[in-house]
Amino acid sequence: MDDAAIVTLFWQRDEGAVRETEQKYGSYCRSIARSLLSDEQDAEEILSDAWLRAWNSIPPQRPEKLSTYLGKLTRNLSLSRLRERQAQKRGGGELPLALEELADCVPGPGDPEEELEAKELGRALRRFVKALPRRERDIFVSRYYFLAPLEELSRKTGFSESKLKSMLFRTRKKLNRFLQEEGYR
């Protein structure tokens, strides 16, 4: 079933929308949750929460690209779960590692009046990512948006972890230069 038909089912409040969503996007969203949480049970709970969140938000939302919408719901729910877990145990994990890698490029959160500047920065980051070559973009987004561990990226891409580290380092340097040119550094 295509995305428009699934969205129509949501708008009609037809429970088949959830079944079709699970069938079409279950493995995609499950992989996002797994990569962030590294826990099968948590991933399944996040998926249930994502389908519920989709059910409650469509309508009034009418997502143009259902896969992106569901992926973002899943990612945000997974990150919330990860924050809860880390608040409980203050352990390691990919989130702190990925954020540490980006710390030299992207300024951290600031005062509430800087919210507009943060939105501008978000637009600049999207421009930067869109301008990257596809392979480099996919690796960068997988690492810093989906927080994929280097080991998993290595399996998916066929590159060694050291090659990936080198590619990510070069991309972060490009990002740093880009942000300087945009006036963010």
MISEPA-855286 format. One record per residue (C-alpha): chain; residue in three letters; residue number from 1; x, y, z. Coordinates in Angstrom, 2 decimals. Layout:
# residues N
  unit  code  pos       xx       yy       zz
     A   ALA  NUM        X        Y        Z
...
***
This chain:
# residues 185
  unit  code  pos       xx       yy       zz
     A   MET    1     0.00     0.00     0.00
     A   ASP    2     1.38     3.44    -0.84
     A   ASP    3     1.93     6.21     1.73
     A   ALA    4    -1.03     8.34     0.60
     A   ALA    5    -3.39     5.41     1.13
     A   ILE    6    -1.95     4.75     4.60
     A   VAL    7    -2.32     8.42     5.55
     A   THR    8    -5.91     8.32     4.28
     A   LEU    9    -6.56     5.33     6.56
     A   PHE   10    -5.22     7.37     9.49
     A   TRP   11    -7.49    10.27     8.54
     A   GLN   12   -10.45     7.89     8.36
     A   ARG   13    -9.47     6.56    11.82
     A   ASP   14    -9.23     3.07    10.32
     A   GLU   15    -7.16     0.77    12.55
     A   GLY   16    -5.80    -0.85     9.38
     A   ALA   17    -3.53     2.19     9.17
     A   VAL   18    -1.44     0.87    12.05
     A   ARG   19    -1.22    -2.63    10.51
     A   GLU   20    -0.16    -1.20     7.15
     A   THR   21     2.35     1.11     8.83
     A   GLU   22     3.86    -1.79    10.77
     A   GLN   23     4.02    -3.91     7.63
     A   LYS   24     5.62    -1.23     5.46
     A   TYR   25     7.80     0.65     7.95
     A   GLY   26     8.20    -1.69    10.93
     A   SER   27    11.68    -2.92    10.05
     A   TYR   28    12.86     0.60     9.13
     A   CYS   29    11.67     2.13    12.40
     A   ARG   30    12.80    -0.90    14.42
     A   SER   31    16.34    -0.48    13.04
     A   ILE   32    16.34     3.19    14.12
     A   ALA   33    15.19     2.27    17.64
     A   ARG   34    17.65    -0.63    17.90
     A   SER   35    20.61     1.45    16.76
     A   LEU   36    19.87     4.09    19.36
     A   LEU   37    18.83     1.85    22.25
     A   SER   38    20.68    -1.45    21.64
     A   ASP   39    17.84    -3.24    23.39
     A   GLU   40    15.23    -5.33    21.60
     A   GLN   41    12.54    -4.94    24.25
     A   ASP   42    12.96    -1.15    24.38
     A   ALA   43    12.92    -1.01    20.58
     A   GLU   44     9.60    -2.87    20.46
     A   GLU   45     8.11    -0.57    23.10
     A   ILE   46     9.30     2.47    21.15
     A   LEU   47     7.68     1.08    18.01
     A   SER   48     4.36     0.71    19.81
     A   ASP   49     4.72     4.25    21.12
     A   ALA   50     5.58     5.52    17.64
     A   TRP   51     2.48     3.92    16.10
     A   LEU   52     0.36     5.42    18.90
     A   ARG   53     1.97     8.82    18.39
     A   ALA   54     1.29     8.57    14.64
     A   TRP   55    -2.33     7.58    15.35
     A   ASN   56    -2.76    10.59    17.65
     A   SER   57    -1.05    13.08    15.33
     A   ILE   58    -2.53    12.05    11.95
     A   PRO   59    -4.88    13.98    11.72
     A   PRO   60    -4.26    16.90    12.10
     A   GLN   61    -0.84    16.27    10.53
     A   ARG   62    -0.76    15.06     6.94
     A   PRO   63     2.87    14.02     6.40
     A   GLU   64     4.10    14.31     2.83
     A   LYS   65     6.77    11.66     3.34
     A   LEU   66     5.46     9.06     5.76
     A   SER   67     8.82     7.27     6.14
     A   THR   68    10.52    10.48     7.28
     A   TYR   69     7.66    11.31     9.63
     A   LEU   70     7.68     7.86    11.24
     A   GLY   71    11.49     7.79    11.37
     A   LYS   72    11.53    11.12    13.19
     A   LEU   73     8.87     9.97    15.65
     A   THR   74    10.84     6.79    16.34
     A   ARG   75    14.13     8.65    16.68
     A   ASN   76    12.71    11.24    19.08
     A   LEU   77    11.03     8.60    21.23
     A   SER   78    14.24     6.54    21.26
     A   LEU   79    16.35     9.54    22.26
     A   SER   80    13.91    10.30    25.08
     A   ARG   81    14.20     6.71    26.30
     A   LEU   82    17.98     6.92    26.03
     A   ARG   83    18.04    10.12    28.08
     A   GLU   84    15.86     8.45    30.73
     A   ARG   85    18.21     5.49    30.87
     A   GLN   86    21.32     7.63    31.05
     A   ALA   87    19.81     9.83    33.71
     A   GLN   88    19.34     6.66    35.75
     A   LYS   89    22.79     5.27    35.34
     A   ARG   90    24.93     8.07    33.84
     A   GLY   91    26.74     5.46    31.77
     A   GLY   92    28.44     5.63    28.41
     A   GLY   93    26.83     4.90    25.08
     A   GLU   94    26.80     6.28    21.59
     A   LEU   95    24.94     9.54    22.29
     A   PRO   96    27.63    11.09    24.48
     A   LEU   97    30.35     9.80    22.17
     A   ALA   98    28.70    11.20    19.03
     A   LEU   99    27.99    14.53    20.72
     A   GLU  100    31.57    14.73    21.93
     A   GLU  101    32.80    14.18    18.36
     A   LEU  102    30.61    17.06    17.14
     A   ALA  103    31.33    19.38    20.07
     A   ASP  104    34.13    21.22    18.26
     A   CYS  105    31.89    21.97    15.29
     A   VAL  106    28.46    22.81    16.65
     A   PRO  107    27.89    25.29    19.44
     A   GLY  108    26.05    23.96    22.47
     A   PRO  109    22.68    25.09    23.81
     A   GLY  110    22.45    28.63    25.08
     A   ASP  111    20.01    31.07    26.55
     A   PRO  112    16.33    31.02    25.56
     A   GLU  113    16.76    34.16    23.44
     A   GLU  114    19.15    32.18    21.24
     A   GLU  115    16.29    29.95    20.04
     A   LEU  116    16.02    31.80    16.74
     A   GLU  117    19.75    31.42    16.17
     A   ALA  118    19.43    27.68    16.89
     A   LYS  119    16.76    27.41    14.16
     A   GLU  120    19.05    29.26    11.74
     A   LEU  121    21.85    26.88    12.66
     A   GLY  122    19.53    23.94    11.97
     A   ARG  123    18.79    25.28     8.48
     A   ALA  124    22.51    25.79     7.86
     A   LEU  125    23.25    22.22     8.97
     A   ARG  126    20.59    20.87     6.60
     A   ARG  127    22.15    22.84     3.73
     A   PHE  128    25.57    21.43     4.62
     A   VAL  129    24.34    17.85     4.78
     A   LYS  130    22.39    18.15     1.49
     A   ALA  131    25.53    19.41    -0.24
     A   LEU  132    27.61    16.38     0.80
     A   PRO  133    28.20    13.55    -1.68
     A   ARG  134    25.64    10.78    -1.09
     A   ARG  135    27.99     8.22     0.51
     A   GLU  136    29.53    10.82     2.82
     A   ARG  137    26.06    12.18     3.69
     A   ASP  138    24.71     8.70     4.47
     A   ILE  139    27.62     7.93     6.78
     A   PHE  140    27.46    11.34     8.48
     A   VAL  141    23.69    11.13     9.04
     A   SER  142    23.88     7.52    10.21
     A   ARG  143    26.51     8.43    12.78
     A   TYR  144    25.29    11.80    14.02
     A   TYR  145    21.52    11.64    13.47
     A   PHE  146    20.80     7.95    14.01
     A   LEU  147    23.84     7.51    16.33
     A   ALA  148    24.93     4.32    14.61
     A   PRO  149    27.98     2.73    16.26
     A   LEU  150    31.10     2.60    14.08
     A   GLU  151    31.02    -1.20    14.18
     A   GLU  152    27.54    -1.22    12.64
     A   LEU  153    28.49     1.40    10.04
     A   SER  154    31.49    -0.70     9.13
     A   ARG  155    29.28    -3.74     8.52
     A   LYS  156    26.79    -1.73     6.46
     A   THR  157    29.30     0.14     4.32
     A   GLY  158    32.12    -2.37     4.04
     A   PHE  159    34.62     0.25     5.22
     A   SER  160    36.95    -0.41     8.13
     A   GLU  161    36.29     1.48    11.34
     A   SER  162    39.52     3.44    10.88
     A   LYS  163    38.43     4.46     7.36
     A   LEU  164    35.05     5.57     8.76
     A   LYS  165    36.74     7.54    11.56
     A   SER  166    38.91     9.25     8.97
     A   MET  167    35.92    10.04     6.72
     A   LEU  168    33.93    11.40     9.64
     A   PHE  169    36.90    13.49    10.80
     A   ARG  170    37.22    15.04     7.33
     A   THR  171    33.48    15.70     7.18
     A   ARG  172    33.57    17.37    10.61
     A   LYS  173    36.42    19.58     9.37
     A   LYS  174    34.28    20.53     6.34
     A   LEU  175    31.39    21.25     8.70
     A   ASN  176    33.64    23.43    10.84
     A   ARG  177    34.77    25.44     7.77
     A   PHE  178    31.18    25.71     6.53
     A   LEU  179    29.96    27.00     9.90
     A   GLN  180    32.80    29.51    10.04
     A   GLU  181    31.83    30.79     6.59
     A   GLU  182    28.22    31.03     7.75
     A   GLY  183    29.31    33.06    10.80
     A   TYR  184    28.66    30.45    13.48
     A   ARG  185    32.24    30.03    14.73
***
